[in-house]
Amino acid sequence: MAAFLRKYRGVCLFGLLVLVVSGCGYTLVGQGSLPRHIKTIAIPTFDNKTLEQGIEDVLTQAMIDVYGRGGKVQLVAEHVADAVLEGIVRSYNSDEVVEFNEQNAPSEYRLTVIVDIELRDLSTDNILWRSEKLQGTAEFLGGPDYNLATENENKRTALEELSKELAEKVFALSTEGF
């Protein structure tokens, strides 16, 4: 084993460097958990940079639900909060086909949402945690086998599911670190 490591040391180090540099897309500024003075948090409605109306409300509500039951901080209005969690919806795509029916028509789609999230300490104006291009995905049934109302309901359910998953991920990363 030692001979292998000596022989391929450069390759191993390069591989490790690639993993570290490419990382997971998250930037943790400061320590891995919330500072002790952060007892309250505000979560204003996310900014929506897409053409899809209402997704910012679904994502924001999922964050509020997760942080509200998380027990680490109390949700309050921004003017009295110790920290603020802000988000920007950067991308929304529901056109990726993942499955076709027997007639070779689309029958299942993938919904992908990309957000930027930032947790900022309002007393110091320091960024505690940031993640750019955080992505959530969920599949939904659609296409010619479904009427438009059913497909839209399936798409809405997929958005709610991926919003909950993103909120859980953001909560864990922003309060616990890696």
Secondary structure, 3 states (H helix, E strand, C coil): CHHHHHHCHHHHHHHHHHHHHHCCCEEECCCCCCCCCCCEEECCCCEECCCCCCHHHHHHHHHHHHHHHHCCCEECCHHHCCEEEEEEEEEEEEEEEEEECCCCCEEEEEEEEEEEEEEEECCCCEEEEEEEEEEEEEEEECCCCCCHHHHHHHHHHHHHHHHHHHHHHHHHHHHHCC
